[in-house]
Amino acid sequence: MLFQLSNIHRIRELAGLSPIEASGSSSDLRPNVKAILATQLEWLQVRSTKESVKQAAKMVHEKMMASDS
C-alpha cells in the first residue's frame, strides 16, 4: 500500500490510464488513497474478463466520484 501511495502517478502510467490528481506529499500520503482506489476500479473496468466485475467496478467508481460533488 505504501508503494502505491508513493507511486500512484507511475502506476497509472504503466497501466495505460489517464493521469489523476493526487495531492499527497511525502509527509502525508493520505490524499492519495482515493486515487489508488480509483486506479484499481478503472483498471478492473478495462482489464477484467468478467462483465459483472466490469459493471461493479464502474458502479463503485461512479458513486465514489459523485461523492466529490
C-alpha positions in Angstrom: 0.0 0.0 0.0 2.8 2.4 0.8 4.4 1.8 -2.6 1.0 2.5 -4.3 0.6 5.7 -2.2 4.0 6.9 -3.2 3.9 5.9 -6.9 0.3 6.4 -7.9 1.2 8.5 -11.0 3.7 6.0 -12.3 1.3 3.1 -11.6 -1.4 4.8 -13.7 1.1 5.5 -16.5 2.2 1.8 -16.6 -1.5 0.7 -16.6 -2.3 2.9 -19.5 -4.7 5.0 -17.5 -5.0 8.8 -17.8 -3.3 11.0 -15.1 -5.2 11.7 -11.9 -4.9 14.4 -9.3 -3.4 13.1 -6.2 -2.3 15.8 -3.8 -0.5 13.7 -1.2 3.0 14.6 -0.2 5.9 12.5 1.1 5.0 13.5 4.6 1.2 12.9 4.2 0.1 10.4 1.6 -3.5 10.1 2.8 -5.0 12.1 0.0 -3.6 9.5 -2.5 -5.8 6.7 -1.0 -8.8 7.8 -3.2 -6.5 7.9 -6.2 -5.4 4.3 -5.6 -8.9 3.1 -5.3 -9.9 4.9 -8.4 -7.0 3.4 -10.2 -7.9 -0.1 -9.2 -11.5 0.4 -10.2 -10.6 1.9 -13.6 -8.1 -0.9 -14.2 -10.8 -3.5 -13.5 -13.2 -1.9 -15.9 -10.6 -2.1 -18.7 -8.9 -5.4 -17.9 -11.4 -7.7 -16.3 -12.6 -10.6 -18.4 -15.9 -10.8 -16.5 -18.6 -8.4 -17.4 -20.1 -8.5 -13.9 -16.8 -7.3 -12.4 -16.5 -4.5 -15.0 -20.0 -3.3 -14.2 -19.5 -3.5 -10.4 -16.2 -1.6 -10.7 -17.9 1.1 -12.9 -20.8 1.5 -10.4 -18.5 1.9 -7.4 -16.2 4.3 -9.3 -19.1 6.5 -10.4 -20.5 6.6 -6.9 -17.1 7.4 -5.5 -16.5 10.2 -8.0 -20.0 11.6 -7.5 -19.4 11.9 -3.8 -16.9 14.7 -4.5 -19.7 17.0 -5.9 
